[in-house]
Amino acid sequence: MLQKVKILFLLLFLCLVSGDLFARRYTIEQYIDSFAPVAMNLKKKTGIPASVILGVAIVESGFGNSKNCVLLKNHFGIIGRNQLRANGIPYRSHYKQYESDSASYRDFCRVVSSKHYYAKLKNRRPDALWLKHISRTYAAARKKWVTRILLVIKKYRLDRYNI
């Protein structure tokens, strides 16, 4: 009987916690308002268009609402180690955990800037060329991924942040 109470309590606790952990955090507008300054700052430092940085983050993180983004602060789907299980969170993920949202943005730019195509694209446009090159090492369904991000960039006028 005590074992059943413990299991019931654990299930109730997980339902309550998971509701809070996975609750929607952002609307698309809130996400853009929150992270456009980060992307603009990284554009100045790295030469990667802010529209590309934001577009990839929006698609990969469900504009900040995916489980990996909420739990790991991973906005870009970068694979690596995390401490979820060690911290008692019963969610298995092979994605990298970050100490902050901006650390995830910086790491994405670090990964992109380490690629061979970076030197010839730095401080250049258009977004489609950047995404074509990034998709070669980043996305499984390359054409579809590029198309989705370009649609997000156009729909939300993300190119306005490339100043």
Backbone as a chain_set.jsonl record, in Angstrom:
{"seq": "MLQKVKILFLLLFLCLVSGDLFARRYTIEQYIDSFAPVAMNLKKKTGIPASVILGVAIVESGFGNSKNCVLLKNHFGIIGRNQLRANGIPYRSHYKQYESDSASYRDFCRVVSSKHYYAKLKNRRPDALWLKHISRTYAAARKKWVTRILLVIKKYRLDRYNI", "coords": {"N": [[0.822, -1.193, 0.0], [1.904, 1.27, 0.835], [3.849, 1.529, -1.119], [2.272, 1.964, -3.413], [1.175, 4.452, -2.797], [3.453, 6.024, -2.799], [4.192, 5.833, -5.498], [1.946, 6.991, -6.712], [2.101, 9.588, -5.624], [4.552, 10.384, -6.755], [3.903, 10.351, -9.514], [1.906, 12.337, -9.549], [3.428, 14.532, -8.734], [5.269, 14.686, -10.886], [3.519, 15.335, -12.972], [2.626, 17.87, -12.17], [5.06, 19.301, -12.086], [6.035, 18.966, -14.724], [4.112, 20.328, -16.162], [4.66, 22.982, -15.454], [7.338, 23.187, -16.291], [7.252, 22.776, -19.061], [5.593, 24.676, -20.029], [4.346, 27.119, -22.251], [6.563, 29.661, -23.052], [7.089, 31.907, -24.631], [5.627, 34.148, -27.024], [5.845, 34.485, -30.572], [6.531, 37.11, -31.167], [7.422, 38.076, -28.68], [9.641, 36.445, -28.36], [11.308, 37.267, -30.486], [11.665, 39.979, -29.774], [13.047, 39.571, -27.385], [15.449, 38.278, -28.141], [16.544, 39.458, -30.407], [18.357, 41.645, -29.858], [20.584, 40.176, -28.892], [21.275, 38.647, -31.135], [21.9, 40.724, -32.906], [24.13, 41.868, -31.673], [25.906, 39.705, -31.846], [26.109, 39.555, -34.603], [27.607, 41.841, -35.146], [30.007, 41.097, -33.922], [30.723, 38.672, -35.181], [30.022, 38.684, -37.894], [28.049, 37.136, -38.954], [24.85, 37.149, -40.321], [22.271, 38.712, -38.431], [19.652, 38.073, -38.973], [19.833, 35.459, -39.936], [20.848, 34.13, -37.698], [18.735, 34.562, -35.833], [16.591, 33.433, -37.305], [17.317, 30.7, -37.555], [17.362, 30.031, -34.834], [14.666, 30.463, -34.112], [13.29, 28.516, -35.65], [14.571, 26.115, -34.815], [14.134, 26.086, -32.049], [11.431, 26.289, -31.669], [10.516, 28.886, -31.319], [11.582, 29.366, -28.739], [10.151, 27.645, -27.107], [10.42, 24.885, -27.152], [11.057, 21.676, -25.625], [13.784, 21.134, -25.314], [14.833, 23.695, -25.464], [13.629, 25.01, -23.296], [14.392, 23.389, -21.083], [17.179, 23.018, -21.432], [18.217, 25.345, -22.349], [18.947, 25.463, -24.974], [18.926, 26.727, -27.979], [19.423, 26.026, -30.583], [19.576, 23.35, -31.244], [21.966, 21.992, -30.849], [24.119, 19.303, -30.44], [25.288, 17.581, -27.556], [26.615, 17.277, -24.204], [24.552, 17.041, -21.236], [23.054, 17.782, -18.024], [20.622, 16.821, -17.102], [19.484, 14.349, -16.102], [21.192, 13.898, -13.939], [20.44, 15.996, -12.371], [17.995, 15.199, -11.563], [15.859, 15.402, -13.333], [13.529, 13.829, -15.233], [14.015, 13.439, -18.145], [15.21, 12.457, -21.166], [17.813, 13.448, -23.22], [19.93, 14.163, -25.992], [21.037, 16.544, -26.438], [23.001, 19.53, -26.042], [23.528, 21.256, -22.968], [23.153, 24.556, -21.746], [24.416, 27.309, -19.827], [23.115, 29.705, -20.031], [20.715, 31.468, -22.098], [21.925, 33.214, -23.91], [24.459, 32.092, -24.038], [23.992, 29.837, -25.555], [23.388, 31.028, -28.026], [25.884, 32.251, -28.548], [27.487, 29.971, -28.787], [26.426, 28.729, -31.051], [27.205, 30.588, -33.004], [29.946, 30.32, -32.734], [30.299, 27.685, -33.614], [29.447, 27.931, -36.313], [31.289, 29.844, -37.222], [33.587, 28.355, -37.195], [33.648, 26.83, -39.423], [34.664, 25.961, -42.804], [33.555, 27.573, -44.856], [33.001, 29.97, -43.675], [34.875, 32.171, -43.709], [34.73, 33.225, -46.332], [32.116, 34.085, -46.407], [31.693, 35.848, -44.334], [30.367, 38.862, -43.062], [28.781, 39.199, -45.31], [25.985, 39.069, -47.574], [23.572, 37.126, -49.374], [20.993, 35.952, -47.071], [20.128, 33.401, -47.87], [22.374, 32.18, -49.01], [24.096, 31.881, -46.806], [22.498, 30.12, -45.278], [22.35, 27.912, -46.989], [25.001, 26.968, -46.923], [25.334, 26.513, -44.144], [23.411, 24.537, -43.734], [24.515, 22.25, -44.845], [26.121, 20.982, -42.987], [24.516, 20.901, -40.835], [21.739, 20.334, -40.962], [19.419, 17.673, -41.582], [17.312, 17.378, -43.499], [17.948, 19.283, -45.776], [17.053, 21.179, -47.88], [14.373, 21.645, -47.209], [14.694, 22.622, -44.607], [16.192, 24.988, -45.031], [14.31, 26.407, -46.584], [12.196, 26.686, -44.715], [13.4, 28.349, -42.778], [14.027, 30.621, -44.305], [11.425, 31.447, -44.929], [10.509, 32.16, -42.362], [12.279, 34.273, -41.817], [11.473, 36.098, -43.779], [8.675, 36.409, -43.22], [8.647, 37.523, -40.608], [10.203, 39.677, -40.946], [13.001, 39.674, -40.355], [15.349, 40.538, -41.414], [15.616, 43.199, -40.897], [17.14, 43.452, -38.659], [19.737, 43.318, -39.364], [21.54, 45.438, -39.17]], "CA": [[0.0, 0.0, 0.0], [2.81, 2.414, 0.903], [4.499, 1.619, -2.424], [1.305, 2.566, -4.327], [1.07, 5.866, -2.432], [4.677, 6.667, -3.285], [4.104, 5.923, -6.96], [0.913, 7.98, -7.008], [2.674, 10.882, -5.282], [5.57, 10.677, -7.763], [3.202, 10.684, -10.753], [1.268, 13.642, -9.346], [4.513, 15.511, -8.713], [5.781, 14.828, -12.252], [2.512, 16.062, -13.756], [2.66, 19.278, -11.773], [6.341, 19.876, -12.494], [6.158, 19.014, -16.183], [3.232, 21.401, -16.627], [5.389, 24.238, -15.289], [8.57, 23.18, -17.07], [7.038, 22.787, -20.487], [4.601, 25.68, -20.377], [4.781, 28.058, -23.277], [7.255, 30.79, -22.469], [7.149, 33.056, -25.521], [4.975, 34.278, -28.325], [6.902, 34.746, -31.547], [6.945, 38.507, -31.02], [8.216, 38.166, -27.452], [10.925, 35.789, -28.612], [12.106, 38.157, -31.334], [12.032, 41.138, -28.953], [14.023, 39.165, -26.369], [16.723, 37.777, -28.643], [17.096, 40.272, -31.502], [19.586, 42.336, -29.432], [21.673, 39.205, -28.796], [21.665, 38.335, -32.514], [22.537, 41.915, -33.484], [25.458, 41.963, -31.064], [26.724, 38.643, -32.424], [26.378, 39.932, -35.988], [28.73, 42.786, -35.115], [31.225, 40.394, -33.518], [31.072, 37.521, -36.009], [29.714, 38.87, -39.304], [26.933, 36.265, -39.337], [23.653, 37.992, -40.29], [21.352, 38.537, -37.303], [18.45, 37.409, -39.489], [20.134, 34.028, -40.007], [20.943, 33.654, -36.311], [17.376, 34.528, -35.277], [15.772, 32.488, -38.066], [17.666, 29.332, -37.145], [16.914, 29.855, -33.446], [13.199, 30.371, -34.087], [12.885, 27.211, -36.178], [15.114, 25.013, -34.013], [13.654, 26.091, -30.658], [9.993, 26.549, -31.578], [10.606, 30.232, -30.735], [11.898, 29.32, -27.311], [9.187, 26.844, -26.362], [10.676, 23.447, -27.222], [11.556, 21.105, -24.368], [15.236, 21.324, -25.24], [15.114, 25.1, -25.197], [13.195, 25.326, -21.936], [15.175, 22.653, -20.087], [18.62, 23.058, -21.656], [18.581, 26.663, -22.903], [19.555, 25.146, -26.264], [18.061, 27.323, -28.994], [19.867, 25.67, -31.924], [19.634, 21.916, -31.451], [23.354, 21.541, -30.859], [24.276, 18.054, -29.7], [26.352, 17.586, -26.559], [26.281, 16.756, -22.865], [23.677, 17.798, -20.344], [22.981, 17.268, -16.653], [19.216, 16.67, -16.713], [19.272, 13.178, -15.239], [21.954, 14.12, -12.702], [19.671, 16.964, -11.589], [16.704, 14.609, -11.2], [14.806, 15.688, -14.314], [13.368, 12.573, -15.98], [13.882, 13.689, -19.579], [16.448, 12.032, -21.827], [18.116, 14.263, -24.387], [21.334, 14.138, -26.392], [21.391, 17.924, -26.779], [23.885, 20.23, -25.125], [22.924, 22.154, -21.988], [23.871, 25.828, -21.615], [24.179, 28.046, -18.583], [22.214, 30.817, -20.32], [20.234, 31.531, -23.471], [22.933, 33.885, -24.738], [25.562, 31.143, -24.243], [23.578, 29.009, -26.687], [23.578, 31.868, -29.222], [27.332, 32.398, -28.782], [28.03, 28.693, -29.224], [26.019, 28.554, -32.447], [28.093, 31.421, -33.826], [31.27, 29.701, -32.673], [30.264, 26.519, -34.5], [29.388, 28.41, -37.697], [32.537, 30.526, -37.577], [34.678, 27.381, -37.291], [33.504, 26.093, -40.684], [35.513, 26.447, -43.889], [32.863, 28.567, -45.665], [32.791, 31.193, -42.899], [35.754, 33.275, -44.114], [34.266, 33.86, -47.56], [30.765, 34.628, -46.229], [31.679, 36.82, -43.235], [29.886, 40.209, -43.387], [28.153, 39.211, -46.636], [24.616, 38.658, -47.743], [22.24, 37.048, -48.785], [20.714, 34.933, -46.06], [19.994, 32.072, -48.492], [23.709, 31.617, -49.187], [24.519, 31.438, -45.471], [21.718, 28.942, -44.882], [22.759, 26.795, -47.845], [26.252, 26.428, -46.393], [25.107, 25.996, -42.786], [22.594, 23.319, -43.8], [25.329, 21.102, -45.26], [26.646, 20.283, -41.807], [23.638, 21.187, -39.707], [20.365, 19.839, -41.081], [19.245, 16.445, -42.354], [16.47, 17.723, -44.649], [18.542, 20.592, -46.043], [16.235, 22.12, -48.661], [13.188, 21.981, -46.419], [15.18, 23.426, -43.476], [16.516, 26.315, -45.56], [13.042, 27.038, -46.966], [11.471, 27.079, -43.492], [14.063, 29.493, -42.143], [13.824, 31.789, -45.178], [10.037, 31.895, -44.742], [10.461, 32.841, -41.06], [12.998, 35.545, -41.975], [10.62, 36.996, -44.565], [7.408, 36.675, -42.527], [8.846, 38.371, -39.431], [11.1, 40.768, -41.363], [14.182, 39.578, -39.509], [16.463, 41.228, -42.055], [15.728, 44.548, -40.322], [18.107, 43.41, -37.576], [21.078, 43.198, -39.944], [22.161, 46.768, -39.235]], "C": [[0.866, 1.257, 0.0], [3.503, 2.637, -0.433], [3.566, 2.297, -3.437], [1.145, 4.062, -4.062], [2.287, 6.624, -2.938], [4.632, 6.861, -4.801], [3.084, 6.973, -7.37], [1.42, 9.391, -6.736], [3.705, 11.304, -6.332], [4.925, 11.074, -9.09], [2.537, 12.056, -10.673], [2.317, 14.759, -9.389], [5.046, 15.756, -10.123], [4.801, 15.575, -13.145], [2.541, 17.549, -13.441], [3.933, 19.964, -12.258], [6.424, 20.006, -14.004], [5.237, 20.074, -16.764], [3.918, 22.746, -16.535], [6.616, 24.294, -16.184], [8.324, 23.371, -18.556], [5.965, 23.788, -20.912], [5.181, 26.629, -21.415], [5.372, 29.29, -22.608], [7.137, 32.049, -23.313], [6.091, 32.993, -26.618], [6.108, 34.563, -29.296], [7.433, 36.176, -31.414], [7.812, 38.706, -29.775], [9.598, 37.557, -27.645], [11.839, 36.708, -29.425], [12.562, 39.375, -30.535], [13.119, 40.787, -27.936], [15.397, 38.869, -26.952], [17.291, 38.528, -29.844], [18.339, 41.039, -31.054], [20.794, 41.4, -29.326], [22.194, 38.896, -30.199], [22.375, 39.52, -33.173], [23.954, 42.094, -32.94], [26.401, 40.913, -31.662], [27.033, 38.904, -33.898], [27.579, 40.874, -36.053], [30.049, 42.079, -34.804], [31.678, 39.346, -34.533], [30.863, 37.725, -37.503], [28.63, 37.948, -39.821], [25.664, 37.105, -39.253], [22.739, 37.669, -39.094], [20.084, 37.817, -37.743], [18.65, 35.901, -39.572], [20.177, 33.442, -38.598], [19.543, 33.511, -35.712], [16.498, 33.501, -35.98], [16.041, 31.049, -37.667], [17.166, 29.069, -35.728], [15.398, 29.681, -33.359], [12.738, 28.994, -34.543], [13.329, 26.077, -35.256], [14.538, 24.952, -32.595], [12.137, 26.242, -30.536], [9.756, 27.886, -30.903], [10.667, 30.212, -29.216], [11.029, 28.413, -26.48], [9.409, 25.336, -26.437], [11.204, 22.954, -25.874], [13.047, 21.336, -24.222], [15.595, 22.776, -24.953], [14.774, 25.454, -23.753], [14.103, 24.664, -20.892], [16.679, 22.881, -20.193], [19.141, 24.42, -22.098], [19.322, 26.498, -24.228], [18.603, 25.608, -27.355], [18.354, 26.807, -30.4], [19.963, 24.178, -32.186], [21.047, 21.376, -31.559], [23.49, 20.343, -29.924], [25.457, 18.163, -28.734], [25.846, 17.051, -25.232], [25.316, 17.681, -22.126], [23.594, 17.083, -19.0], [21.547, 17.038, -16.181], [19.014, 15.51, -15.741], [19.993, 13.329, -13.908], [21.227, 15.093, -11.784], [18.266, 16.471, -11.267], [15.568, 14.918, -12.148], [14.687, 14.47, -15.231], [13.097, 12.801, -17.466], [15.219, 13.358, -20.223], [16.637, 12.855, -23.097], [19.594, 14.134, -24.712], [21.811, 15.531, -26.816], [22.167, 18.592, -25.647], [23.107, 21.176, -24.216], [23.804, 23.397, -21.854], [23.511, 26.501, -20.31], [23.218, 29.208, -18.787], [21.771, 30.738, -21.777], [21.293, 32.155, -24.374], [24.152, 32.988, -24.968], [25.246, 30.207, -25.408], [23.779, 29.771, -27.996], [25.068, 32.005, -29.555], [27.934, 31.103, -29.318], [27.636, 28.394, -30.669], [26.937, 29.349, -33.368], [29.516, 30.88, -33.833], [31.346, 28.516, -33.625], [30.292, 26.972, -35.961], [30.72, 29.039, -38.104], [33.738, 29.581, -37.658], [34.655, 26.616, -38.612], [34.311, 26.755, -41.797], [34.862, 27.55, -44.725], [32.767, 29.936, -44.99], [33.605, 32.374, -43.42], [35.249, 33.972, -45.366], [32.871, 34.473, -47.436], [30.702, 35.752, -45.181], [31.328, 38.22, -43.75], [29.269, 40.315, -44.785], [26.712, 38.761, -46.544], [24.566, 37.825, -49.012], [22.113, 35.914, -47.77], [20.689, 33.527, -46.656], [21.354, 31.409, -48.684], [24.267, 31.103, -47.863], [23.814, 30.137, -45.11], [22.067, 27.718, -45.713], [24.027, 26.149, -47.286], [26.065, 25.827, -44.994], [24.375, 24.656, -42.846], [23.404, 22.08, -44.168], [25.872, 20.308, -44.078], [25.684, 20.339, -40.63], [22.297, 20.47, -39.78], [20.3, 18.59, -41.943], [18.447, 16.727, -43.63], [16.823, 19.144, -45.083], [17.633, 21.572, -46.754], [15.016, 22.579, -47.873], [13.567, 22.903, -45.255], [15.465, 24.846, -43.934], [15.237, 27.064, -45.906], [12.272, 27.515, -45.747], [12.085, 28.322, -42.861], [13.894, 30.748, -42.995], [12.406, 32.331, -45.066], [9.872, 32.654, -43.421], [11.131, 34.212, -41.162], [12.122, 36.551, -42.711], [9.356, 37.393, -43.791], [7.567, 37.659, -41.373], [9.851, 39.488, -39.683], [12.375, 40.808, -40.504], [15.39, 40.284, -40.111], [16.62, 42.658, -41.542], [16.744, 44.619, -39.192], [19.556, 43.306, -38.066], [21.78, 44.55, -40.079], [23.491, 46.796, -38.514]], "O": [[0.597, 2.199, -0.745], [3.724, 3.776, -0.843], [4.019, 3.118, -4.234], [0.998, 4.849, -4.998], [2.164, 7.738, -3.448], [4.989, 7.922, -5.314], [3.337, 7.76, -8.281], [1.19, 10.294, -7.539], [3.724, 12.462, -6.749], [5.36, 12.036, -9.722], [2.6, 12.839, -11.621], [2.103, 15.801, -10.009], [5.254, 16.904, -10.516], [5.217, 16.368, -13.989], [2.486, 18.385, -14.343], [3.885, 21.079, -12.778], [6.839, 21.047, -14.514], [5.573, 20.669, -17.788], [3.78, 23.572, -17.437], [6.907, 25.335, -16.774], [9.095, 24.049, -19.236], [5.486, 23.74, -22.045], [6.383, 26.894, -21.428], [4.765, 29.883, -21.717], [7.088, 33.151, -22.767], [5.715, 31.914, -27.075], [7.225, 34.854, -28.869], [8.634, 36.416, -31.534], [8.814, 39.42, -29.816], [10.597, 38.086, -27.156], [13.005, 36.898, -29.08], [13.728, 39.761, -30.613], [14.002, 41.599, -27.657], [16.41, 39.176, -26.323], [18.417, 38.254, -30.258], [19.31, 41.086, -31.809], [21.913, 41.803, -29.642], [23.404, 38.884, -30.428], [23.341, 39.335, -33.912], [24.869, 42.437, -33.689], [27.561, 41.209, -31.948], [28.095, 38.519, -34.387], [28.455, 40.725, -36.906], [31.089, 42.428, -35.363], [32.878, 39.149, -34.727], [31.464, 37.012, -38.307], [28.319, 37.973, -41.012], [25.413, 37.72, -38.216], [22.477, 36.505, -38.793], [19.507, 37.043, -36.98], [17.718, 35.143, -39.301], [19.607, 32.382, -38.342], [19.205, 32.468, -35.152], [15.743, 32.779, -35.329], [15.111, 30.268, -37.464], [16.608, 28.007, -35.452], [14.912, 28.837, -32.606], [11.892, 28.375, -33.897], [12.543, 25.179, -34.953], [14.464, 23.874, -32.006], [11.61, 26.316, -29.425], [8.903, 28.008, -30.024], [9.935, 30.914, -28.518], [11.15, 28.405, -25.255], [8.647, 24.58, -25.834], [11.734, 23.734, -25.083], [13.527, 21.69, -23.145], [16.576, 23.042, -24.258], [15.553, 26.123, -23.073], [14.526, 25.308, -19.933], [17.377, 22.933, -19.181], [20.349, 24.627, -22.209], [20.208, 27.286, -24.561], [17.593, 24.958, -27.623], [17.607, 27.117, -31.328], [20.399, 23.78, -33.266], [21.295, 20.41, -32.28], [23.038, 20.368, -28.779], [26.486, 18.758, -29.053], [24.776, 16.447, -25.157], [25.266, 18.891, -22.346], [24.01, 15.933, -18.862], [21.287, 17.059, -14.978], [18.43, 15.689, -14.672], [19.469, 12.934, -12.866], [21.375, 15.029, -10.564], [17.44, 17.228, -10.758], [14.407, 14.713, -11.794], [15.641, 14.121, -15.927], [12.054, 12.394, -17.977], [16.246, 13.928, -19.855], [15.741, 12.945, -23.936], [20.421, 14.009, -23.809], [22.848, 15.677, -27.464], [22.008, 18.264, -24.471], [22.147, 21.816, -24.645], [25.031, 23.308, -21.847], [22.431, 26.284, -19.758], [22.574, 29.655, -17.838], [22.375, 30.033, -22.585], [21.528, 31.673, -25.481], [24.815, 33.115, -25.998], [26.143, 29.828, -26.162], [24.288, 29.211, -28.967], [25.46, 31.888, -30.716], [28.792, 31.132, -30.2], [28.442, 27.858, -31.429], [27.391, 28.84, -34.393], [30.212, 30.979, -34.844], [32.326, 28.354, -34.352], [31.074, 26.452, -36.757], [31.218, 28.793, -39.202], [34.798, 29.976, -38.144], [35.564, 25.832, -38.884], [34.605, 27.949, -41.743], [35.578, 28.397, -45.26], [32.487, 30.939, -45.646], [33.068, 33.473, -43.557], [35.332, 35.197, -45.459], [32.483, 35.292, -48.268], [29.741, 36.522, -45.161], [31.9, 38.701, -44.728], [29.239, 41.396, -45.372], [26.287, 38.153, -45.561], [25.572, 37.848, -49.72], [22.986, 35.057, -47.634], [21.165, 32.575, -46.036], [21.471, 30.193, -48.533], [24.844, 30.017, -47.808], [24.451, 29.171, -44.69], [22.079, 26.601, -45.194], [24.113, 24.925, -47.187], [26.587, 24.749, -44.705], [24.693, 23.741, -42.085], [23.006, 20.965, -43.829], [26.058, 19.094, -44.171], [26.011, 19.869, -39.54], [21.773, 20.041, -38.751], [21.039, 18.462, -42.919], [18.872, 16.349, -44.722], [16.091, 20.091, -44.794], [17.453, 22.694, -46.281], [14.674, 23.762, -47.873], [12.845, 23.853, -44.954], [15.029, 25.805, -43.297], [15.095, 28.236, -45.558], [11.748, 28.629, -45.743], [11.37, 29.238, -42.457], [13.643, 31.828, -42.459], [12.204, 33.545, -45.105], [9.178, 33.669, -43.368], [10.605, 35.2, -40.649], [12.037, 37.715, -42.318], [9.012, 38.573, -43.718], [6.72, 38.531, -41.178], [10.294, 40.16, -38.752], [12.76, 41.862, -39.997], [16.348, 40.594, -39.402], [17.672, 43.265, -41.743], [17.168, 45.707, -38.803], [20.484, 43.216, -37.263], [22.54, 44.76, -41.025], [24.148, 47.836, -38.47]]}, "num_chains": 1, "name": "protein.A"}
